[in-house]
Amino acid sequence: MADSEALELTKRLERVERDVRRYRVVLAVLGVGVLTAGILVVRAPDLAAGILLGFGADPVMLAGARFAVLAGGLVIVFWGGFLVRGVAAGGLSANRPAGASGTPGVIQARQFQVVDGAGKVRGELGMRGDNVGLTLKDKAENLRAALGVVGDTVGLWLNDKAGKVRAKVGMVGDDVVLGLNDKAGKVRAQLGMVGDHVSLGLADKAGKVLADLGMLGDNVGLTLADKAGKVRAGLGMVGDDVALTLYDKAGKVQAALATVDDAPALRLYDKAEKVRAGLGVLGDAPGLGLYDEGEDARVTLHVAGDDVGLDLLRAEKVRAGLRMVGDDVSLGLLDKAGKVRAVLGTAGDGVGLRLFDKAGKVLWEAP
């Protein structure tokens, strides 16, 4: 094997080491990614206020601890045969243990070649500097397997009969990455572990990652992407909290469903990712909120025991409220300052109307 070929293959393994170290950095940055990967932190407001506004902070959904390996296509090409051709003259020595026969106990050399009956090289083992590698070939002298060590980087590479890489494993320190390719040499599945981060990615024939599953500790996240590589759905779990997020073709959030502390909530978004509707249940009290383009609540509906309420709002101020408690119904009208100015209600078989001034004093009532 030519020195130029051996040098090129050595450089490839060195790139593997750099790549895996880069994955470490990326996962360190995205460390919170699996903690929040696919998790919507949704908080329900205080029902005592009579309004379920937005059910808390905006959901945060990270496409799950995707290894940079998965996005980058995992180019792990190992050692394809950096070994030199034969045993150099004088490069072989035998150490015989004391009292042993003429058969050497240990054979030492810088390079080895194994040939078949036809004189074809089928295996090579040797050193290049401080790096060691092993290559194995089939009867047609096609490279089928290679194993190499450069520094603390270890690489294993398996080829099919056509010379296409079908499986590869790379390891730097305690971090490891595995890739599986199809007959066309396209990466279809990749599994990696860096520290406590574990990630599995599945790709289509074009090499686009369509499914990505990541885990950090007890927290797990799953993302699904379309053929354009846009994430369309994300599912995550942190502790006992679970969340599902759906995205449009542009990658914008359109719907989010989550449970936090056993309280389920659903949020719907417009094309600008503004919350336009929210539905949630806090304890036994369900609530519905409708929002304008500025994400200000305009309509809220809630049920708490025998109390059913509908509020109309503007600028976060209730301007009209309809209530039913038991068999009694009341309608209240409020001014811009939130002061009640009129109340129409029923109590038992009676009906009453009251009008108030700005100070809250009754101006008129009937009966």
N, C-alpha and C positions, 0 to 999 in steps of 0.2 A: 504494500500500500504506500502510495506516495506521501512524502512529508507534508505537501500542501494539503492533501486530503485529511491527514491526521490532524494538522493544525486547525483546519476549518471545523472539524468535528469537536475538537477540544474547546474551541471558542463557543460552540453551540451550548455545551454543557455549562460553561461559565455564564452564558446568558440566562440559563435556567436558574442559576443561583441568584442572579440579579433580579429576575422576575419574581421568584418566590419571596425574596426580601421586600420587593415592592408591594406584593400582596399583603405582607405583614403591615406595612405602613398604611395601606388603604383600609385594611380592616381595623386598624387602630383608630383611624379617623371615623370609620363607620361603626365603631363599637357600640354606640348607642343605637345603631340601626336595628340590630336584632332585638334590643330591649324595647324599641318602639316599632320594630319591623312589622308593619301591618296592623299596629294597634292604634285605635282612635281613643283619645282620652276625652270622654264625653261626660260632662257634669250636668246634672239637672239642677235648675235653680230652686229657690225656696218657694214652695206652693203657697206659703202664707201671703206672699205678695199678690197672689191671685192670677199670676201670669206665668206661663212656661215659656220663657224667652230663650230660644236657641239651644236649650239644653247644654249650655256651657261653652267651653273653649272650642275652637275649631279643631277637628280631628287631625292628627298628624299621622301620616302613613308613609313609611319608607319601604321601598321595594325590596326589602329584606336583605340583608347581609349578603349581598351578591358578591361573591368573590370577583376581584378584578380579573381572575382567571377566566370566569365564565364570559364576561363581556369581551375579553381580549382574544378568545379563541384558543387559549392554552397552547402556545407554541412550545411544547417541550420536546425537543429533538435531541436525543442523547447519542453521543459517542458512536455512531455508526461504524466504527472500526478505525480507531486512531492508531491501532497497533502496527508495528513495523513487521516486515516480512519474515524473517527467519531468526535463527539464533546466531548472533554474531560470533565470529571465531574468538575463542577465549572467553566468551560471556557466560559459559556454563561451568559450574563447579559442583562437586559432590562432597558432602560431609559424612564420613563413616563413623558411627558410634564405636567406642572402644570395644574390642572383642567381637565385632560383627564380622560377617562374611564379606565377600567382595561387592555385595549389592549395596549401593549407597542408601543411607537412611533419609537424607534430605537432598533434594536437587535444587540449586539456586541458579537463577538466570534473570536477565533483564527482559527477555522476550521469548515467547514460545509460539510455535505453530503446530497445528494438528492437521495431517493430510489423510485423504482416503486412499483406497487402492489404486486409483487413477492418478494420484499425485496432486489432486485438487485440495486447496486449502479450505478446511471446513471449520476450523476454529483458531482464534488468535488470542493470546494473553500476553500482556506486556506493560511496561512502564514508559511514560513520557514525562521526564522531570520527576516531580513527586506525585504525579497522577497515574492511576492504574485503570485498565479497561479490559473487557472481555467481549469478543464478537463471535457469533456462530452463524454459519452459512449452510444452505441446503445443497443438494447434489448439483444443482445448476449454478452454484457459487453465488446465489442471491443472499444478501444479508437478511437474516430472519430474526436475530435477537442481538442486543448489545447491552452491556452493563458497564457503568463507569463511575469512578469516584474522583472528584476534584475538590480538594479542601474538605469542607463539611457538606458538600453537595453530592448526592447519590442519584443516579438516573438509570432507569430500565426502559428499554424500548423494544417492542415486538412488531414485526412486519408480516404481511401476508405474502403469498407467492408472487404477487405482482409488484412487490416492493413498496406497497402502501403501508404507512404506519397505522396499526389498528389499536394498539394500546401503549400507554406510556405512564410511567410513574416517576415523579421527582420528589426529592426530599432535601431540605436544608435545615440542619439542626433537628428540631422536633416537629417541624412543619412539613406536611406532605400534600401532594396533589396527584390525582389520578385522572387520566383522560381516555375515553374510548371513541374510536373513529369508525365510520362506515367504509364501505368498499371504495368510495371515491376519495377517501382520506379526510373527509369532513368530520370535525368533532361533533359528536351527537350526545355524549354524556360526560360530565365532569364532576368529580367529587374532591373536595379539598378540606384540609383542616389546618388552621393557623391558631395556635394557642387554644382557647376554648371555643373558637368559631368553627362551625362545621357548615359546609354548603354543598348542595347538589344542584346541578343545572342540566336541563335537557334541551337539546337544540334540534331544529328542523334540518332538512337536506341542504339548505343554504347556509347553515351554520348560525342561524339566529336563535338565541336562547328564548324559548317559549315558556318554560317553567323553571322556577328557581326556588329551592327550599333551603332555608338557613336556620341555624340554631345557635344560641348562646346560653349556656347554663340550662335552665328549665324553660327558657323563652324561645318560641319558634315562630317563623313567618314564611308564608308562601306567596309568590307572585306569579301571575300568568300574563303573558305578552302576546300581541298579535304578530302577523308576519312582518310588519314594519318595525318590530322591536319595541313597540309602545306597550307599557304596562297597562292592562285593561282590568285586572282584578287583583286584589291583595287581601290575604287572610292572615291574621296574626293572633298570638296568644301570649300575654304576659301575666304570670300568676294564674288567677282564675278569670281574668278579663279577656274577652274575645272580641275581635272586630273584623268586619268585612267591608272593603272599599271597592267601588266600581268606577272606572275611568272611561272617558270617551276616546275617539280616535286620536285626538290631539294630546292625550295624556292628562286631561283635566278631570278632577274629581266630580262625579255626577251624583253618587249616592254613597252613604256610609251608614252601616248598621253595626251597633256595638252593644255590649253589655259591660257595665262597670259596677262592681259591688251589687250584682244581681239586678241592676236597673237597666233595662233595655232602652235603646234610643235609635231612631232613624232620622237621617237628615238628607234632604234633597237639594241639589245645587243647580244653578244655571250655567250657561256656557262660560261665564266669567268667574266660575267657582265661588259664587256668592250663595250663601244659604238662603233658600226661598221657602222651605217648609221643614218643620221638625215635629216628630212624633215620639213621645216617650212615656214611660211608666215609672213612677217613683213610689215604691211600696204598692198600695192598692189604688193609687191615684194616676189615671192616664191624662195626658195633655197633648194638645195640638197647637202649633204655632205657624203662622204664615208671615212672610217677611217681604219687604220691598227691596229694590235694587241696592239700597244702602245697608241691607241686612238689619234694618229696624223692624221690630215686630209690629204688625198692623192688625192682626187678628189672633186671639188666643181663645182656646176652648179647653176647659178642664173639668174633671169630675173628682170630687173628694167626698166619699161617703154619700150622704143625701144631697150634697151641695153640687149643683151644676152651674157653671158660669161661662159666659161668652163676653169677651171684651173687645172693643174696637179702640185702636191706639193711633196716635200721631206724635212723632218726636218723643217716643217713649212715655207719653202721657196717655192714660186711659181717658177717652172722651165719651164713651158710652159703654154701659155694662148691663147685661141681662143675667138675672140670677133666678134659680129655682131651689128652694130649700123645702123638702117635703112636698106639700101641695101648694105652697105659697110661691108666687112669682112676682119679681120686681124688675123695673127698668129704671136705670139711673143715667142722667145726662150730666156731664162735667165740662167746665170751661178749660181754657188753655193752662191755667194754673193748677188744674187738678181738683178744683173745688166743685162739690156737688151743687147743681143749680136746679135740678128737677128730679123728682122720684114719683113713679107711678107703680103701684103695687097692689097685690091682693093679700088679704089675711082672713082665712076662713072663707065666709061668704061675702065679706066686704071688699070694696075697692076704694083706694084712696089716692089723691094726688097732692103733692106738696111742691111749692116753688120757693127757692132760697135766694138771698142776695149774696154778694161776694164774701161777706163776713160769715156766711153760714146761717143767718137768721131766716126764719120762715116768713116769707112775704105773703103767701096765700096758700090755703089748703082746702080741700073738699074731700069728703064731707067735713 
